[in-house]
Amino acid sequence: MPSGISLYIHIPFCKSKCIYCDFFSRPGCENLIDDYVDALSSELVFHAENLSGTKLKTVYIGGGTPSLLSIEQMNKVFSVIKEKFILDENDFEFTIELNPDDVNEELILFLEKSIVTRISLGIQTLKEETLKFIERRASRKTCVEALLFIKENFTKRFSVDLISSLPGETENDVKSTIDEIVKFSPEHISLYSLCIEENTKLYRMIQDKKAAFDADYSDALWIRARDYLKSKGYVQYEVSNFSKDEKSRARHNLAYWHLKSYIGAGSGATGTFFYREKDSLRYTNTRDIKQYIEYWKNLSHCEKIPREEEFIDKHTEEFEYIMMNMRLLDGFSKKDYEERFCMNSTKIFDEKNDLIKSWMDKKLIEKICKGSDVFYRMTEQGILYLNSFLEKI
């Protein structure tokens, strides 16, 4: 087992689905939440017992809509984590996603006193017409009230999610949203470029010409939004993530980007265990919520855990390592890269490699020396072409 590990918990419930959303969630199943929390608690105990003293470094509760859980249900999950896992007291982060429509003073005061250290608030935009069009539950007024509740009652860290180039939005619309958001001083902002996923309502609307989307305009608008956000004092440290300073970075997501092991708990959650000497394991829990509840509530351990499993060979893991680490503007350590893959490395980052040499010559990739180590990273211009680079390696 690794010396430290992260935990992702999936809450697959939502009242309604936004037209762009491709995440696993089931609207209209709130009657299952009580049983789901019981099953989730059982799975968490199972993982804690199998960790063999490994410290838990980060927790992230996502969805779906985690804020659909009542305070009592949240408290049950938090108690299991606090009582059954060994928490890394010197370096512990616990994030929960909230929908602005669920935010109230009682919830924020509860989170302030809990083991949660960070709130992630899904705003996306503050333009009223856009919120209605994309079928967000929260109105502009509700979003602003939620931001105010958090600013006045939550003394720990909080992050805001935004999406640029939503249908019908202009550069001024995006800048206006950023202007308002920064007034509430979130330590962290995620600024995503809208992705059109095939199994979404928005995709079907575009196909039926009921909505318009221009990919080139979308990319250009994101770049202008990024530059505007940076002008407000936020530092880009990953393709879509910005923080006020280094300590405000999302440590849970950094664990993903550095390809560290993490547990996935809950229906539809994915977990990955990386091993030095053998193929690594990735699993995804069943998306059948009732099957998930039945297995973990009844502790039917004579049966196989209902999940899909795959083994990742070292060459695949090496590609994932490069793909994820190169999303970071810090890049990755050559020393860590070579130690991790030893003789299994395909030496993609050998500077004699024609691809690497050409990208370095074009100033799209650069090498930075730090002490006795060397770091490779995409330049600010190069990171815009990350997908193109990955297709070539």
Secondary structure as UniProt FT lines:
FT   STRAND          4..11
FT   STRAND          13..14
FT   TURN            19..20
FT   STRAND          26..27
FT   HELIX           30..32
FT   HELIX           33..49
FT   TURN            52..53
FT   STRAND          55..63
FT   HELIX           66..68
FT   HELIX           71..84
FT   STRAND          86..87
FT   TURN            89..90
FT   STRAND          93..98
FT   HELIX           100..102
FT   HELIX           105..113
FT   STRAND          118..124
FT   HELIX           128..133
FT   TURN            134..135
FT   HELIX           140..153
FT   STRAND          157..164
FT   TURN            167..168
FT   HELIX           171..182
FT   TURN            183..184
FT   STRAND          188..193
FT   TURN            198..199
FT   HELIX           201..207
FT   TURN            208..209
FT   HELIX           215..231
FT   TURN            232..233
FT   STRAND          235..238
FT   TURN            239..240
FT   STRAND          241..243
FT   HELIX           246..248
FT   HELIX           251..257
FT   TURN            258..259
FT   STRAND          262..265
FT   TURN            267..268
FT   STRAND          270..273
FT   STRAND          280..285
FT   HELIX           289..298
FT   TURN            301..302
FT   STRAND          307..312
FT   HELIX           314..325
FT   TURN            326..327
FT   TURN            329..330
FT   STRAND          332..333
FT   HELIX           334..341
FT   HELIX           342..344
FT   TURN            348..349
FT   TURN            351..352
FT   HELIX           354..361
FT   TURN            362..363
FT   STRAND          365..370
FT   TURN            371..372
FT   STRAND          373..378
FT   TURN            380..381
FT   HELIX           382..385
FT   HELIX           386..392
//
